[in-house]
Amino acid sequence: MKTEKEKMLAGELYDPMDAQLLAERGRARTLLKLLNDSDPSAKEKRAGILHGLFGVQSDVFIEPPFYCDYGTNIRFGTNVFMNFNCVVLDVAAVTIGDFVLCGPNVQIYTASHPMDAALRRRGLECGAPVTIAADVWIGGGVIICPGVTIGPGSVIGAGSVVTRSVPEGVFAAGNPCRVIRPISLFA
């Protein structure tokens, strides 16, 4: 029989009030408080907190405040930048490629709820992974919904709500986000 965590990571319905999941979210909250309250000059301390939060060394620069559910379900490439007030709901895998830039207030959601009201009343949740490929720039205030993939080199305009996957090398914007045009080398 699967644990609630195994169900969560598999994208199945799970109980978020499970003791293991509550403990893991509590651990993340403690580390996030340390990160968000840390002195900007305490680079080594911040690096240690991020290592504890994500479970691996990462080459990510995060401007606090930063928020996430678990941290351990987020994987960063090299030279990733996340501006102030980013939120990552990582009940499923979040993969962020090399040289990704996230503006302030970017929100990445893998968490979702069933459409069926009876299941929602039971408190069940589900999730779907999000993948952001290398060299993507995500403008400020963008919301990325569960199950979305953003292709390499694409740019997502500020304030967009990304409900569907975005192909490689395009500028996409709006609510819902849609492809506006391809990106040329000097655009």
Residue pairs with C-beta under 8 A, 6 or more apart in sequence:
2 10
2 12
3 18
3 20
4 14
4 15
4 16
4 18
4 20
4 21
5 14
5 18
5 20
5 21
5 24
7 13
7 14
8 14
8 16
8 21
8 91
8 92
8 125
8 127
9 73
9 91
9 92
9 93
11 92
11 126
11 127
11 128
11 129
12 126
13 114
13 119
13 124
13 125
13 126
14 21
14 124
14 125
14 126
15 21
15 123
15 124
15 125
16 91
16 123
16 125
17 123
24 70
24 72
25 69
25 70
28 53
28 68
28 69
28 70
28 71
28 72
31 49
31 52
31 53
31 71
32 53
32 65
32 66
32 67
32 68
32 71
34 49
35 46
35 49
35 50
35 53
35 62
35 64
35 66
36 64
36 65
36 66
38 45
38 46
38 49
38 64
39 45
46 62
50 58
50 60
50 62
51 57
51 58
53 68
53 71
53 72
54 60
54 71
54 72
54 74
54 75
54 76
55 71
55 72
56 75
58 76
58 80
59 76
59 77
59 78
59 79
59 80
60 76
60 80
60 81
60 82
60 96
61 80
61 81
61 82
62 82
62 86
63 82
63 83
63 84
63 104
64 84
65 84
65 85
66 82
66 85
66 86
66 87
66 88
67 86
67 87
67 88
68 74
68 87
68 88
68 89
68 90
69 88
69 89
69 90
69 91
69 111
70 90
70 91
71 90
72 90
73 90
73 91
73 92
73 93
73 94
73 110
74 88
74 90
74 94
74 96
75 93
75 94
75 95
75 96
76 96
77 96
77 97
77 98
77 99
77 100
77 134
78 98
78 99
79 98
79 99
80 96
80 97
80 98
80 99
80 100
80 101
80 102
81 100
81 101
81 102
82 102
82 106
83 102
83 103
83 104
83 105
83 106
83 140
84 104
84 105
85 104
85 105
86 102
86 104
86 105
86 106
86 107
86 108
87 106
87 107
87 108
88 94
88 107
88 108
89 107
89 108
89 109
89 110
89 111
89 127
90 108
90 110
91 110
91 111
91 125
91 127
92 110
92 111
92 127
92 128
92 129
92 130
92 146
93 110
93 129
93 130
94 108
94 110
94 129
94 130
94 131
94 132
95 129
95 130
95 131
95 132
96 132
97 131
97 132
97 133
97 134
97 135
97 136
97 152
98 134
98 135
99 134
99 135
100 132
100 134
100 135
100 136
100 137
100 138
101 136
101 137
101 138
102 138
102 142
103 138
103 139
103 140
103 141
103 142
103 158
104 140
104 141
105 140
105 141
106 138
106 140
106 141
106 142
106 143
106 144
107 142
107 143
107 144
108 130
108 132
108 144
109 130
109 143
109 144
109 145
109 146
110 127
110 128
110 129
110 130
110 146
111 125
111 126
111 127
111 146
112 125
112 126
112 127
112 128
112 146
113 120
113 124
113 125
113 126
114 120
114 124
114 125
114 126
127 146
128 146
128 147
129 146
129 147
130 144
130 146
130 147
130 148
130 149
131 148
131 149
131 150
132 138
132 144
132 149
132 150
133 149
133 150
133 151
133 152
133 153
133 154
133 168
134 152
134 153
135 152
135 153
136 150
136 151
136 152
136 153
136 154
136 155
136 156
137 154
137 155
137 156
138 144
138 150
138 155
138 156
139 155
139 156
139 157
139 158
139 159
139 160
139 173
140 158
140 159
141 158
141 159
142 156
142 157
142 158
142 159
142 160
142 161
142 162
143 160
143 161
143 162
144 150
144 156
144 162
145 161
145 162
145 163
147 165
148 162
148 163
148 164
148 165
148 166
149 165
149 166
150 156
150 162
150 165
150 166
151 165
151 166
151 167
151 168
151 169
151 170
152 168
152 169
153 168
153 169
153 183
154 166
154 167
154 168
154 169
154 170
154 171
154 172
154 183
155 170
155 171
155 172
155 183
156 162
156 166
156 172
156 173
156 177
157 171
157 172
157 173
157 174
157 177
157 180
158 173
159 173
159 175
160 172
160 173
160 174
160 175
160 177
161 174
161 175
161 176
161 177
162 172
162 176
162 177
163 176
163 177
164 176
164 177
166 172
166 177
166 179
167 179
169 182
169 183
170 179
170 180
170 181
170 182
170 183
171 179
171 180
171 181
171 182
171 183
171 187
172 178
172 179
172 180
173 180
174 180
